[in-house]
Amino acid sequence: MPKMKTHKGASKRFRKTGSGKVVYRKAGQDHFNARESGKTTKNKRRDMVLNKSNPRINVLITNK
């Protein structure tokens, strides 16, 4: 049986930490941010931890 390939789209958006958590960046930081409050803009800069109830991402980025 051939090796399973890494899903390149998922591997560019998600990464695994040393403890095994999957983290990703929030969307909407590129433009049209003048209308948003500073609090919202600041919160978008933080990495988010993926919910463990979504195991499919682990399968897609396993071979990264």
N, CA, C and O atoms as a Tripos MOL2 file, in Angstrom:
@<TRIPOS>MOLECULE
protein
  256   255    64     0     0
PROTEIN
NO_CHARGES

@<TRIPOS>ATOM
      1 N           0.8480   -1.1840    0.0000 N.3       1 MET1
      2 CA          0.0000    0.0000    0.0000 C.3       1 MET1
      3 C           0.8940    1.2480    0.0000 C.2       1 MET1
      4 O           1.8600    1.3150    0.7600 O.2       1 MET1
      5 N           0.5750    2.2360   -0.8500 N.am      2 PRO2
      6 CA          1.4270    3.4330   -0.9100 C.3       2 PRO2
      7 C           1.2810    4.3010    0.3310 C.2       2 PRO2
      8 O           0.3170    4.1970    1.0900 O.2       2 PRO2
      9 N           2.2770    5.1600    0.5040 N.am      3 LYS3
     10 CA          2.2440    6.0710    1.6460 C.3       3 LYS3
     11 C           1.1350    7.0930    1.4630 C.2       3 LYS3
     12 O           0.7820    7.4620    0.3430 O.2       3 LYS3
     13 N           0.5960    7.5410    2.5850 N.am      4 MET4
     14 CA         -0.4240    8.5780    2.5440 C.3       4 MET4
     15 C           0.2450    9.9390    2.3980 C.2       4 MET4
     16 O           1.1950   10.2530    3.1160 O.2       4 MET4
     17 N          -0.2510   10.7370    1.4740 N.am      5 LYS5
     18 CA          0.3590   12.0410    1.2330 C.3       5 LYS5
     19 C          -0.2020   13.0900    2.1810 C.2       5 LYS5
     20 O          -1.3550   13.0140    2.6050 O.2       5 LYS5
     21 N           0.6370   14.0710    2.5030 N.am      6 THR6
     22 CA          0.2110   15.2010    3.3200 C.3       6 THR6
     23 C          -0.6760   16.1080    2.4830 C.2       6 THR6
     24 O          -0.3700   16.3740    1.3200 O.2       6 THR6
     25 N          -1.7600   16.5780    3.0570 N.am      7 HIS7
     26 CA         -2.6300   17.5460    2.3850 C.3       7 HIS7
     27 C          -1.9500   18.9060    2.4690 C.2       7 HIS7
     28 O          -1.8650   19.4930    3.5470 O.2       7 HIS7
     29 N          -1.4630   19.4120    1.3290 N.am      8 LYS8
     30 CA         -0.6290   20.6120    1.3260 C.3       8 LYS8
     31 C          -1.3860   21.8550    1.7910 C.2       8 LYS8
     32 O          -0.8050   22.7250    2.4400 O.2       8 LYS8
     33 N          -2.6740   21.9460    1.4660 N.am      9 GLY9
     34 CA         -3.4570   23.0930    1.9220 C.3       9 GLY9
     35 C          -3.5820   23.1230    3.4300 C.2       9 GLY9
     36 O          -3.4730   24.1800    4.0520 O.2       9 GLY9
     37 N          -3.8100   21.9550    4.0160 N.am     10 ALA10
     38 CA         -3.9290   21.8720    5.4720 C.3      10 ALA10
     39 C          -2.5820   22.0850    6.1480 C.2      10 ALA10
     40 O          -2.5160   22.6910    7.2170 O.2      10 ALA10
     41 N          -1.5100   21.5950    5.5380 N.am     11 SER11
     42 CA         -0.1970   21.7230    6.1710 C.3      11 SER11
     43 C           0.2780   23.1690    6.1980 C.2      11 SER11
     44 O           1.0940   23.5350    7.0440 O.2      11 SER11
     45 N          -0.2210   23.9970    5.2830 N.am     12 LYS12
     46 CA          0.1470   25.4140    5.2790 C.3      12 LYS12
     47 C          -0.6730   26.2210    6.2850 C.2      12 LYS12
     48 O          -0.2550   27.3040    6.6970 O.2      12 LYS12
     49 N          -1.8310   25.7050    6.6830 N.am     13 ARG13
     50 CA         -2.7120   26.4440    7.5850 C.3      13 ARG13
     51 C          -2.6280   25.9940    9.0390 C.2      13 ARG13
     52 O          -2.8740   26.7850    9.9490 O.2      13 ARG13
     53 N          -2.2880   24.7470    9.2580 N.am     14 PHE14
     54 CA         -2.2620   24.1830   10.6020 C.3      14 PHE14
     55 C          -0.8700   23.6640   10.9200 C.2      14 PHE14
     56 O          -0.1300   23.2520   10.0260 O.2      14 PHE14
     57 N          -0.5170   23.6860   12.2080 N.am     15 ARG15
     58 CA          0.7430   23.0610   12.6330 C.3      15 ARG15
     59 C           0.5450   22.4500   14.0050 C.2      15 ARG15
     60 O          -0.3130   22.8690   14.7810 O.2      15 ARG15
     61 N           1.3570   21.4530   14.2780 N.am     16 LYS16
     62 CA          1.2910   20.7660   15.5610 C.3      16 LYS16
     63 C           2.3450   21.3340   16.4910 C.2      16 LYS16
     64 O           3.4740   21.6030   16.0780 O.2      16 LYS16
     65 N           1.9700   21.5150   17.7500 N.am     17 THR17
     66 CA          2.9270   21.9550   18.7540 C.3      17 THR17
     67 C           3.6250   20.7290   19.3370 C.2      17 THR17
     68 O           3.2870   19.5920   19.0060 O.2      17 THR17
     69 N           4.5850   20.9700   20.1910 N.am     18 GLY18
     70 CA          5.3030   19.8660   20.8100 C.3      18 GLY18
     71 C           4.4230   18.9860   21.6650 C.2      18 GLY18
     72 O           4.6670   17.7870   21.7930 O.2      18 GLY18
     73 N           3.3900   19.5840   22.2580 N.am     19 SER19
     74 CA          2.4940   18.8040   23.1160 C.3      19 SER19
     75 C           1.3870   18.1040   22.3310 C.2      19 SER19
     76 O           0.5730   17.3860   22.9130 O.2      19 SER19
     77 N           1.3520   18.3090   21.0060 N.am     20 GLY20
     78 CA          0.3660   17.6140   20.1810 C.3      20 GLY20
     79 C          -0.8640   18.4220   19.8400 C.2      20 GLY20
     80 O          -1.7530   17.9270   19.1470 O.2      20 GLY20
     81 N          -0.9370   19.6700   20.3170 N.am     21 LYS21
     82 CA         -2.0790   20.5050   19.9680 C.3      21 LYS21
     83 C          -1.9300   20.9890   18.5250 C.2      21 LYS21
     84 O          -0.8170   21.1340   18.0180 O.2      21 LYS21
     85 N          -3.0680   21.2360   17.8730 N.am     22 VAL22
     86 CA         -3.0620   21.7700   16.5170 C.3      22 VAL22
     87 C          -3.4480   23.2380   16.5980 C.2      22 VAL22
     88 O          -4.5030   23.5770   17.1330 O.2      22 VAL22
     89 N          -2.5910   24.1150   16.0640 N.am     23 VAL23
     90 CA         -2.8450   25.5480   16.1320 C.3      23 VAL23
     91 C          -2.9550   26.1250   14.7280 C.2      23 VAL23
     92 O          -2.4030   25.5820   13.7710 O.2      23 VAL23
     93 N          -3.6800   27.2370   14.6220 N.am     24 TYR24
     94 CA         -3.8620   27.9070   13.3400 C.3      24 TYR24
     95 C          -4.0070   29.4000   13.5750 C.2      24 TYR24
     96 O          -4.2240   29.8330   14.7060 O.2      24 TYR24
     97 N          -3.8900   30.1890   12.5130 N.am     25 ARG25
     98 CA         -4.0340   31.6360   12.5900 C.3      25 ARG25
     99 C          -5.4750   32.0250   12.2770 C.2      25 ARG25
    100 O          -6.1510   31.3500   11.5000 O.2      25 ARG25
    101 N          -5.9350   33.0970   12.8750 N.am     26 LYS26
    102 CA         -7.2760   33.5850   12.5790 C.3      26 LYS26
    103 C          -7.2930   34.2850   11.2260 C.2      26 LYS26
    104 O          -6.3030   34.8930   10.8170 O.2      26 LYS26
    105 N          -8.4140   34.1950   10.5430 N.am     27 ALA27
    106 CA         -8.5620   34.8280    9.2350 C.3      27 ALA27
    107 C          -8.9670   36.2880    9.4020 C.2      27 ALA27
    108 O          -9.3600   36.7080   10.4900 O.2      27 ALA27
    109 N          -8.8700   37.0540    8.3260 N.am     28 GLY28
    110 CA         -9.3660   38.4260    8.3100 C.3      28 GLY28
    111 C          -8.3980   39.4510    8.8440 C.2      28 GLY28
    112 O          -8.8280   40.4350    9.4470 O.2      28 GLY28
    113 N          -7.1040   39.2600    8.6480 N.am     29 GLN29
    114 CA         -6.1200   40.2280    9.1260 C.3      29 GLN29
    115 C          -5.5530   41.0730    7.9980 C.2      29 GLN29
    116 O          -4.7520   41.9740    8.2470 O.2      29 GLN29
    117 N          -5.9470   40.8020    6.7770 N.am     30 ASP30
    118 CA         -5.2550   41.3830    5.6320 C.3      30 ASP30
    119 C          -5.6570   42.8200    5.3350 C.2      30 ASP30
    120 O          -4.8020   43.7050    5.2950 O.2      30 ASP30
    121 N          -6.9360   43.0620    5.1280 N.am     31 HIS31
    122 CA         -7.3860   44.4140    4.8040 C.3      31 HIS31
    123 C          -8.8080   44.6080    5.2990 C.2      31 HIS31
    124 O          -9.4370   43.6730    5.7950 O.2      31 HIS31
    125 N          -9.3110   45.8350    5.1590 N.am     32 PHE32
    126 CA        -10.6200   46.2400    5.7010 C.3      32 PHE32
    127 C         -10.6430   46.1470    7.2210 C.2      32 PHE32
    128 O         -11.6570   45.7600    7.8010 O.2      32 PHE32
    129 N          -9.5490   46.4930    7.8660 N.am     33 ASN33
    130 CA         -9.4830   46.3960    9.3160 C.3      33 ASN33
    131 C          -9.6990   47.7290   10.0130 C.2      33 ASN33
    132 O          -9.7540   47.7730   11.2420 O.2      33 ASN33
    133 N          -9.8220   48.8050    9.2690 N.am     34 ALA34
    134 CA         -9.9720   50.1180    9.8920 C.3      34 ALA34
    135 C         -11.2920   50.2210   10.6470 C.2      34 ALA34
    136 O         -11.3820   50.9300   11.6490 O.2      34 ALA34
    137 N         -12.3030   49.5250   10.1760 N.am     35 ARG35
    138 CA        -13.6250   49.6060   10.8170 C.3      35 ARG35
    139 C         -13.6920   48.8100   12.1120 C.2      35 ARG35
    140 O         -14.5920   49.0230   12.9240 O.2      35 ARG35
    141 N         -12.7460   47.8910   12.3140 N.am     36 GLU36
    142 CA        -12.7910   47.0420   13.4970 C.3      36 GLU36
    143 C         -12.1260   47.7160   14.6820 C.2      36 GLU36
    144 O         -11.2420   48.5590   14.5270 O.2      36 GLU36
    145 N         -12.5650   47.3300   15.8550 N.am     37 SER37
    146 CA        -11.9730   47.8990   17.0600 C.3      37 SER37
    147 C         -10.5630   47.3480   17.2530 C.2      37 SER37
    148 O         -10.1940   46.3210   16.6830 O.2      37 SER37
    149 N          -9.7980   48.0440   18.0570 N.am     38 GLY38
    150 CA         -8.4440   47.5920   18.3390 C.3      38 GLY38
    151 C          -8.4270   46.2500   19.0390 C.2      38 GLY38
    152 O          -7.5130   45.4480   18.8480 O.2      38 GLY38
    153 N          -9.4360   46.0140   19.8440 N.am     39 LYS39
    154 CA         -9.5380   44.7410   20.5680 C.3      39 LYS39
    155 C          -9.6910   43.5760   19.5890 C.2      39 LYS39
    156 O          -9.0540   42.5340   19.7430 O.2      39 LYS39
    157 N         -10.5360   43.7650   18.5910 N.am     40 THR40
    158 CA        -10.7500   42.7180   17.5990 C.3      40 THR40
    159 C          -9.4810   42.4560   16.8060 C.2      40 THR40
    160 O          -9.1070   41.3040   16.5870 O.2      40 THR40
    161 N          -8.8210   43.5180   16.3790 N.am     41 THR41
    162 CA         -7.5930   43.3770   15.6010 C.3      41 THR41
    163 C          -6.5160   42.6670   16.4100 C.2      41 THR41
    164 O          -5.7950   41.8170   15.8870 O.2      41 THR41
    165 N          -6.4110   43.0180   17.6690 N.am     42 LYS42
    166 CA         -5.4090   42.4060   18.5360 C.3      42 LYS42
    167 C          -5.6980   40.9220   18.7520 C.2      42 LYS42
    168 O          -4.7800   40.1020   18.7690 O.2      42 LYS42
    169 N          -6.9690   40.5830   18.9170 N.am     43 ASN43
    170 CA         -7.3410   39.1830   19.1380 C.3      43 ASN43
    171 C          -7.0780   38.3120   17.9120 C.2      43 ASN43
    172 O          -6.8500   37.1100   18.0440 O.2      43 ASN43
    173 N          -7.1070   38.9120   16.7220 N.am     44 LYS44
    174 CA         -6.8480   38.1470   15.5050 C.3      44 LYS44
    175 C          -5.3840   37.7710   15.3550 C.2      44 LYS44
    176 O          -5.0550   36.8730   14.5810 O.2      44 LYS44
    177 N          -4.5090   38.4360   16.0750 N.am     45 ARG45
    178 CA         -3.0780   38.1310   15.9730 C.3      45 ARG45
    179 C          -2.6900   36.8850   16.7610 C.2      45 ARG45
    180 O          -1.5920   36.3570   16.5870 O.2      45 ARG45
    181 N          -3.5620   36.4250   17.6020 N.am     46 ARG46
    182 CA         -3.2550   35.2940   18.4770 C.3      46 ARG46
    183 C          -3.5100   33.9670   17.7570 C.2      46 ARG46
    184 O          -4.4930   33.8340   17.0280 O.2      46 ARG46
    185 N          -2.6270   32.9920   17.9610 N.am     47 ASP47
    186 CA         -2.8520   31.6590   17.4140 C.3      47 ASP47
    187 C          -4.0100   30.9990   18.1480 C.2      47 ASP47
    188 O          -4.1520   31.1520   19.3620 O.2      47 ASP47
    189 N          -4.8210   30.2800   17.4240 N.am     48 MET48
    190 CA         -5.9550   29.5840   18.0040 C.3      48 MET48
    191 C          -5.6580   28.0870   18.0600 C.2      48 MET48
    192 O          -4.9870   27.5440   17.1830 O.2      48 MET48
    193 N          -6.1630   27.4310   19.0960 N.am     49 VAL49
    194 CA         -5.9990   25.9850   19.2430 C.3      49 VAL49
    195 C          -7.2340   25.3120   18.6680 C.2      49 VAL49
    196 O          -8.3630   25.6730   18.9990 O.2      49 VAL49
    197 N          -7.0090   24.3390   17.8100 N.am     50 LEU50
    198 CA         -8.1080   23.6320   17.1690 C.3      50 LEU50
    199 C          -8.8060   22.7290   18.1700 C.2      50 LEU50
    200 O          -8.1670   22.1170   19.0250 O.2      50 LEU50
    201 N         -10.1220   22.6540   18.0540 N.am     51 ASN51
    202 CA        -10.9250   21.8130   18.9270 C.3      51 ASN51
    203 C         -10.5910   20.3340   18.6870 C.2      51 ASN51
    204 O         -10.4240   19.9180   17.5400 O.2      51 ASN51
    205 N         -10.4960   19.5550   19.7440 N.am     52 LYS52
    206 CA        -10.1350   18.1390   19.6000 C.3      52 LYS52
    207 C         -11.2500   17.3060   18.9880 C.2      52 LYS52
    208 O         -11.0390   16.1380   18.6620 O.2      52 LYS52
    209 N         -12.4230   17.8820   18.8270 N.am     53 SER53
    210 CA        -13.5270   17.1390   18.2350 C.3      53 SER53
    211 C         -13.4310   17.1350   16.7110 C.2      53 SER53
    212 O         -14.3590   16.6880   16.0360 O.2      53 SER53
    213 N         -12.3210   17.6270   16.1610 N.am     54 ASN54
    214 CA        -12.1230   17.6520   14.7160 C.3      54 ASN54
    215 C         -10.8800   16.8270   14.3630 C.2      54 ASN54
    216 O          -9.8260   17.4010   14.0910 O.2      54 ASN54
    217 N         -10.9820   15.4930   14.3630 N.am     55 PRO55
    218 CA         -9.7890   14.6590   14.1660 C.3      55 PRO55
    219 C          -9.2910   14.6000   12.7270 C.2      55 PRO55
    220 O          -8.1790   14.1330   12.4800 O.2      55 PRO55
    221 N         -10.0910   15.0630   11.7790 N.am     56 ARG56
    222 CA         -9.7030   14.9620   10.3640 C.3      56 ARG56
    223 C          -8.4290   15.7470   10.0540 C.2      56 ARG56
    224 O          -7.6220   15.3120    9.2320 O.2      56 ARG56
    225 N          -8.2410   16.8890   10.6980 N.am     57 ILE57
    226 CA         -7.0520   17.7040   10.4560 C.3      57 ILE57
    227 C          -5.7940   16.9350   10.8480 C.2      57 ILE57
    228 O          -4.7770   17.0250   10.1600 O.2      57 ILE57
    229 N          -5.8500   16.1810   11.9440 N.am     58 ASN58
    230 CA         -4.6960   15.3730   12.3520 C.3      58 ASN58
    231 C          -4.2940   14.3940   11.2600 C.2      58 ASN58
    232 O          -3.1050   14.1680   11.0320 O.2      58 ASN58
    233 N          -5.2740   13.8150   10.5890 N.am     59 VAL59
    234 CA         -4.9830   12.8670    9.5170 C.3      59 VAL59
    235 C          -4.3510   13.5900    8.3370 C.2      59 VAL59
    236 O          -3.4320   13.0620    7.7110 O.2      59 VAL59
    237 N          -4.8270   14.7870    8.0260 N.am     60 LEU60
    238 CA         -4.3280   15.5120    6.8610 C.3      60 LEU60
    239 C          -2.8980   15.9990    7.0420 C.2      60 LEU60
    240 O          -2.1420   16.0470    6.0720 O.2      60 LEU60
    241 N          -2.5110   16.3610    8.2640 N.am     61 ILE61
    242 CA         -1.1680   16.9070    8.4680 C.3      61 ILE61
    243 C          -0.2270   15.9180    9.1490 C.2      61 ILE61
    244 O           0.8480   16.3060    9.6050 O.2      61 ILE61
    245 N          -0.6150   14.6580    9.2220 N.am     62 THR62
    246 CA          0.1850   13.6620    9.9270 C.3      62 THR62
    247 C           1.5830   13.5310    9.3410 C.2      62 THR62
    248 O           2.5530   13.4200   10.0910 O.2      62 THR62
    249 N           1.7040   13.5420    8.0370 N.am     63 ASN63
    250 CA          2.9890   13.2700    7.3910 C.3      63 ASN63
    251 C           3.8070   14.5190    7.1490 C.2      63 ASN63
    252 O           4.7340   14.5030    6.3390 O.2      63 ASN63
    253 N           3.4840   15.5990    7.8320 N.am     64 LYS64
    254 CA          4.2080   16.8550    7.6360 C.3      64 LYS64
    255 C           5.5810   16.7660    8.2560 C.2      64 LYS64
    256 O           6.3480   17.7270    8.1960 O.2      64 LYS64
@<TRIPOS>BOND
     1     1     2 1
     2     2     3 1
     3     3     4 2
     4     3     5 am
     5     5     6 1
     6     6     7 1
     7     7     8 2
     8     7     9 am
     9     9    10 1
    10    10    11 1
    11    11    12 2
    12    11    13 am
    13    13    14 1
    14    14    15 1
    15    15    16 2
    16    15    17 am
    17    17    18 1
    18    18    19 1
    19    19    20 2
    20    19    21 am
    21    21    22 1
    22    22    23 1
    23    23    24 2
    24    23    25 am
    25    25    26 1
    26    26    27 1
    27    27    28 2
    28    27    29 am
    29    29    30 1
    30    30    31 1
    31    31    32 2
    32    31    33 am
    33    33    34 1
    34    34    35 1
    35    35    36 2
    36    35    37 am
    37    37    38 1
    38    38    39 1
    39    39    40 2
    40    39    41 am
    41    41    42 1
    42    42    43 1
    43    43    44 2
    44    43    45 am
    45    45    46 1
    46    46    47 1
    47    47    48 2
    48    47    49 am
    49    49    50 1
    50    50    51 1
    51    51    52 2
    52    51    53 am
    53    53    54 1
    54    54    55 1
    55    55    56 2
    56    55    57 am
    57    57    58 1
    58    58    59 1
    59    59    60 2
    60    59    61 am
    61    61    62 1
    62    62    63 1
    63    63    64 2
    64    63    65 am
    65    65    66 1
    66    66    67 1
    67    67    68 2
    68    67    69 am
    69    69    70 1
    70    70    71 1
    71    71    72 2
    72    71    73 am
    73    73    74 1
    74    74    75 1
    75    75    76 2
    76    75    77 am
    77    77    78 1
    78    78    79 1
    79    79    80 2
    80    79    81 am
    81    81    82 1
    82    82    83 1
    83    83    84 2
    84    83    85 am
    85    85    86 1
    86    86    87 1
    87    87    88 2
    88    87    89 am
    89    89    90 1
    90    90    91 1
    91    91    92 2
    92    91    93 am
    93    93    94 1
    94    94    95 1
    95    95    96 2
    96    95    97 am
    97    97    98 1
    98    98    99 1
    99    99   100 2
   100    99   101 am
   101   101   102 1
   102   102   103 1
   103   103   104 2
   104   103   105 am
   105   105   106 1
   106   106   107 1
   107   107   108 2
   108   107   109 am
   109   109   110 1
   110   110   111 1
   111   111   112 2
   112   111   113 am
   113   113   114 1
   114   114   115 1
   115   115   116 2
   116   115   117 am
   117   117   118 1
   118   118   119 1
   119   119   120 2
   120   119   121 am
   121   121   122 1
   122   122   123 1
   123   123   124 2
   124   123   125 am
   125   125   126 1
   126   126   127 1
   127   127   128 2
   128   127   129 am
   129   129   130 1
   130   130   131 1
   131   131   132 2
   132   131   133 am
   133   133   134 1
   134   134   135 1
   135   135   136 2
   136   135   137 am
   137   137   138 1
   138   138   139 1
   139   139   140 2
   140   139   141 am
   141   141   142 1
   142   142   143 1
   143   143   144 2
   144   143   145 am
   145   145   146 1
   146   146   147 1
   147   147   148 2
   148   147   149 am
   149   149   150 1
   150   150   151 1
   151   151   152 2
   152   151   153 am
   153   153   154 1
   154   154   155 1
   155   155   156 2
   156   155   157 am
   157   157   158 1
   158   158   159 1
   159   159   160 2
   160   159   161 am
   161   161   162 1
   162   162   163 1
   163   163   164 2
   164   163   165 am
   165   165   166 1
   166   166   167 1
   167   167   168 2
   168   167   169 am
   169   169   170 1
   170   170   171 1
   171   171   172 2
   172   171   173 am
   173   173   174 1
   174   174   175 1
   175   175   176 2
   176   175   177 am
   177   177   178 1
   178   178   179 1
   179   179   180 2
   180   179   181 am
   181   181   182 1
   182   182   183 1
   183   183   184 2
   184   183   185 am
   185   185   186 1
   186   186   187 1
   187   187   188 2
   188   187   189 am
   189   189   190 1
   190   190   191 1
   191   191   192 2
   192   191   193 am
   193   193   194 1
   194   194   195 1
   195   195   196 2
   196   195   197 am
   197   197   198 1
   198   198   199 1
   199   199   200 2
   200   199   201 am
   201   201   202 1
   202   202   203 1
   203   203   204 2
   204   203   205 am
   205   205   206 1
   206   206   207 1
   207   207   208 2
   208   207   209 am
   209   209   210 1
   210   210   211 1
   211   211   212 2
   212   211   213 am
   213   213   214 1
   214   214   215 1
   215   215   216 2
   216   215   217 am
   217   217   218 1
   218   218   219 1
   219   219   220 2
   220   219   221 am
   221   221   222 1
   222   222   223 1
   223   223   224 2
   224   223   225 am
   225   225   226 1
   226   226   227 1
   227   227   228 2
   228   227   229 am
   229   229   230 1
   230   230   231 1
   231   231   232 2
   232   231   233 am
   233   233   234 1
   234   234   235 1
   235   235   236 2
   236   235   237 am
   237   237   238 1
   238   238   239 1
   239   239   240 2
   240   239   241 am
   241   241   242 1
   242   242   243 1
   243   243   244 2
   244   243   245 am
   245   245   246 1
   246   246   247 1
   247   247   248 2
   248   247   249 am
   249   249   250 1
   250   250   251 1
   251   251   252 2
   252   251   253 am
   253   253   254 1
   254   254   255 1
   255   255   256 2
@<TRIPOS>SUBSTRUCTURE
     1 MET1         2 RESIDUE 1 A MET
     2 PRO2         6 RESIDUE 1 A PRO
     3 LYS3        10 RESIDUE 1 A LYS
     4 MET4        14 RESIDUE 1 A MET
     5 LYS5        18 RESIDUE 1 A LYS
     6 THR6        22 RESIDUE 1 A THR
     7 HIS7        26 RESIDUE 1 A HIS
     8 LYS8        30 RESIDUE 1 A LYS
     9 GLY9        34 RESIDUE 1 A GLY
    10 ALA10       38 RESIDUE 1 A ALA
    11 SER11       42 RESIDUE 1 A SER
    12 LYS12       46 RESIDUE 1 A LYS
    13 ARG13       50 RESIDUE 1 A ARG
    14 PHE14       54 RESIDUE 1 A PHE
    15 ARG15       58 RESIDUE 1 A ARG
    16 LYS16       62 RESIDUE 1 A LYS
    17 THR17       66 RESIDUE 1 A THR
    18 GLY18       70 RESIDUE 1 A GLY
    19 SER19       74 RESIDUE 1 A SER
    20 GLY20       78 RESIDUE 1 A GLY
    21 LYS21       82 RESIDUE 1 A LYS
    22 VAL22       86 RESIDUE 1 A VAL
    23 VAL23       90 RESIDUE 1 A VAL
    24 TYR24       94 RESIDUE 1 A TYR
    25 ARG25       98 RESIDUE 1 A ARG
    26 LYS26      102 RESIDUE 1 A LYS
    27 ALA27      106 RESIDUE 1 A ALA
    28 GLY28      110 RESIDUE 1 A GLY
    29 GLN29      114 RESIDUE 1 A GLN
    30 ASP30      118 RESIDUE 1 A ASP
    31 HIS31      122 RESIDUE 1 A HIS
    32 PHE32      126 RESIDUE 1 A PHE
    33 ASN33      130 RESIDUE 1 A ASN
    34 ALA34      134 RESIDUE 1 A ALA
    35 ARG35      138 RESIDUE 1 A ARG
    36 GLU36      142 RESIDUE 1 A GLU
    37 SER37      146 RESIDUE 1 A SER
    38 GLY38      150 RESIDUE 1 A GLY
    39 LYS39      154 RESIDUE 1 A LYS
    40 THR40      158 RESIDUE 1 A THR
    41 THR41      162 RESIDUE 1 A THR
    42 LYS42      166 RESIDUE 1 A LYS
    43 ASN43      170 RESIDUE 1 A ASN
    44 LYS44      174 RESIDUE 1 A LYS
    45 ARG45      178 RESIDUE 1 A ARG
    46 ARG46      182 RESIDUE 1 A ARG
    47 ASP47      186 RESIDUE 1 A ASP
    48 MET48      190 RESIDUE 1 A MET
    49 VAL49      194 RESIDUE 1 A VAL
    50 LEU50      198 RESIDUE 1 A LEU
    51 ASN51      202 RESIDUE 1 A ASN
    52 LYS52      206 RESIDUE 1 A LYS
    53 SER53      210 RESIDUE 1 A SER
    54 ASN54      214 RESIDUE 1 A ASN
    55 PRO55      218 RESIDUE 1 A PRO
    56 ARG56      222 RESIDUE 1 A ARG
    57 ILE57      226 RESIDUE 1 A ILE
    58 ASN58      230 RESIDUE 1 A ASN
    59 VAL59      234 RESIDUE 1 A VAL
    60 LEU60      238 RESIDUE 1 A LEU
    61 ILE61      242 RESIDUE 1 A ILE
    62 THR62      246 RESIDUE 1 A THR
    63 ASN63      250 RESIDUE 1 A ASN
    64 LYS64      254 RESIDUE 1 A LYS
